Amino acid sequence: KGKGKGKGGGGRFNALKKFAPEQKVWVGGLTDDLVDGWKKLEEHFDSIAKTKWVEILKNKTACVVYATAEEATSAIAALNGTVLGTATLQCDAWTHSERVESAGPFTDAKKELVAKVKNYQKSAPESKQAWYSFCESQPLGKYDPALYDESTLQTFLQSVGIA
């Protein structure tokens, strides 16, 4: 009991690692009625193409895997913003293990931008909250500025009046 489709206990992450990032769809916005409902997610995402793997992750997120990158891209386009149960699903490209690489090379310019964001956060509680709010509006949804590309960091800094 408990084998396949993300239900098993041990080695769950190993199952996800065997698939290429391009085949995976990150799903956010899950609500309590879906955190144990991988089968509901599977049915919803099967409407685009047959899924190869569906796994509920921590922080009310999930990973859905398709046979091809094209199927994953189609699912993101078609299912982002759709409603399942009480959840409005957020769908994006998978960047979990690969997120640092996807944020672009760590150039001197990026290091400078990361330092500016970190210094801004430390300047006042409101500044830290502004960064958190910005991060929560991004598909990645992480608070570490090093995980974002240069253009995203520049967009944030410009929005708070720091060039």
Number of C-alpha atoms within 10 A of each C-alpha: 5 8 10 13 18 22 16 13 9 8 9 16 12 9 14 18 10 8 16 14 19 18 20 30 26 23 25 23 18 25 18 12 12 20 17 16 15 21 16 15 24 19 14 17 22 15 12 16 16 14 23 17 19 26 27 23 19 8 11 15 19 22 23 27 26 25 17 16 17 12 20 28 18 12 24 21 12 14 20 15 14 13 14 16 14 12 16 16 21 19 26 21 20 23 19 13 10 11 15 15 13 14 18 14 13 16 10 9 11 21 15 13 23 22 14 18 22 17 13 19 17 12 10 11 10 12 17 18 12 17 21 16 13 17 19 13 11 11 16 18 15 15 15 13 21 21 22 24 20 21 12 17 19 18 13 18 17 11 12 12 7 12 11
